[in-house]
């Protein structure tokens, strides 16, 4: 929890209470998974990380018989006033066009969800009303930020046993990089990449904008939630809420890429244990993502050079997790297959 925190009765206090009272892993469930794994027809440890993925599911679902029956990809979509400063290769009109594309099944994430048997839900966060320009104004008030975090908690409202979180919004790699710069320091250029395809001059301009924004909001630098509300965006606040709700409802979470991880970084800065139920899907092609994942202690499951967003990397990772679970659940044991176990 941030050292700057003191109870005030303000909206963020509810969020801080949720962070302070998180359930932990179910170690008995992990032991049950390991016991069955030891009886499967394979050498111990031969499936590598696939084996620990099943243990992770069990720990955070709280059962020795983990299942993936209602997996969900939740995409949070928002827009950002800072795009007026020329920090993106695409115009804001792409936001509405991409929402329509999701609806009509034409996006990459639609194909991945269909392939891996995942549900898909898009949460639109006032897409036609950009947040203010973070160089001169806070993105959100405390009340609005807390309400948006609460809205993100609705991602698990209809029941799911594996939550994949992703985002969509022109300009959101800029606000994500601003969050990293505010949380971790260094130089603005340490956290900046091409996003949707900026050239070198555009990346330089983007770093300058981020530096100006973080300097303007330096008064909030000691509190992660203040960083979120000042230089973040609605989709990042909502993702933070989804991650928190999943923790309290014992739902494992798969984080997508560079922008999604910014929400995770805010929670991690409050309490490193907030991400124990989260898996990093992949390492984005955004240059700073590898450093962010290192700071979060989250080795990525995949490294495919992706930078699309929209939950695409998380969806592929969910396919891997489903495969890991199928092996653990459906493989024969030495006893049922009549195979002799290795003698010690």
Residue, then its C-alpha position, 0 to 999 in steps of 0.5 A: x500500500x502506498x506510504x502516502x495513504x491515510x484514511x480520508x473517507x474519500x472514494x479511493x478508501x474503498x479501493x484501498x480496503x479491497x486491496x488490504x483484504x484480499x484472499x490468498x492462494x489455496x495451498x491444499x488445492x495446489x497439493x491435490x493437483x500435484x498429487x494427481x500430476x505425480x500419477x500421470x503417465x509422464x516423467x515428473x516435470x516433463x510438461x514444464x510450465x504447463x504443470x505449474x499453470x494448473x497449480x496456479x488455476x487450482x490455487x486461485x479457483x480454490x479447488x483441487x479440481x480446477x476447471x475452465x468452463x466459462x472463460x471470458x475475454x473482457x475488452x475495455x475501450x476508451x479514448x484520450x484527449x492527449x491524442x490531440x498532441x499528435x502522439x498516435x499514428x491513427x485518428x480517434x475515429x478508429x475507436x468507434x470503428x473498432x467497436x463496430x468491428x468487434x460487434x460484427x466479429x471482424x477483429x483478430x480477437x473475435x477469431x481467437x475467441x472462436x478458436x479457443x472457445x472463449x467468451x468475449x465482452x466489450x466494455x465501452x467507457x464513454x468512447x465518444x467523450x475523451x478524457x482531458x489532455x493529461x498535459x494540462x489536466x487530470x484524466x479523472x477526478x477521484x470520484x470518477x476514477x473510483x466509479x470507473x474502477x467499480x465499473x470494471x468490477x462488473x467484468x466478473x458479474x455474470x460468472x467466469x472461471x478464467x478472466x482475460x483482460x485487454x483494451x482498445x483505445x487510440x493513445x492508450x500506450x501514451x497514458x500507459x507509458x506515463x503511468x510507468x514513468x510516474x511510478x518508476x521514474x527514469x526518463x520518459x523515453x525509457x517507457x515509450x515505444x511506437x504504439x500503433x506505428x509511430x515513426x522516430x519523430x513521433x516517438x520523440x514527440x510522444x516522450x516529450x508529451x509524457x514528460x510534460x504530463x508527469x511533471x505537471x502531475x508530480x504532486x500525485x507521484x507518491x500515491x499509485x491511485x493518484x497516478x492512475x487518475x491523473x495520467x491514466x485513462x478510463x480503460x486502465x482504471x476499469x481493468x484495475x477494478x476487474x483484476x481486484x474483483x477477480x481476486x475477491x471472487x477467486x477468478x484467475x486473471x490473464x493480463x494482455x500486453x503493455x497497456x493492460x499491464x499499466x493497470x496491474x502496475x498501479x495495483x502492484x505499487x499499492x501491494x505487490x501481492x495484488x497480482x499473485x492471481x495474475x498471469x502475464x500472457x506475453x511480452x509485447x513488442x513495445x520496448x519497455x514491456x519487458x522491463x515492466x514485467x521484470x519489475x512486476x515479477x511476471x515472466x511472460x508465458x509467450x513472446x510472439x512480437x505482438x502489439x495489437x492489444x484487444x486481449x489478443x495475447x491473453x486469448x492465446x495464453x488462455x488456449x495454452x492454459x486450457x491445453x495444460x488443464x486438459x493434460x492434467x485432467x484427461x491423461x491416464x494415470x500409471x495405474x489406469x494405463x498399466x504403465x510401470x512408474x519410474x523406480x526411485 
